[in-house]
């Protein structure tokens, strides 16, 4: 294997571990906790303004206004 294939394989393994490592019950508890901590650390890097917004908020307000009339 050349270096490119090894790097791609390690990247796929790391992403898979971060996404699903805590669901694999055959792994020891510290390893599953490391997966959760990795996911939280990556999520903490993103700024708050990237957080998902409630796209139905205006629609719900319009429904409330129509129901109150």
Secondary structure, 3 states (H helix, E strand, C coil): CCHHHHHHHHHHHHHHHHHHHHHCCCCCHHHHHHHHHHHHHHHHHCCHHHCCCCCCHHHHHHHHHHHHC
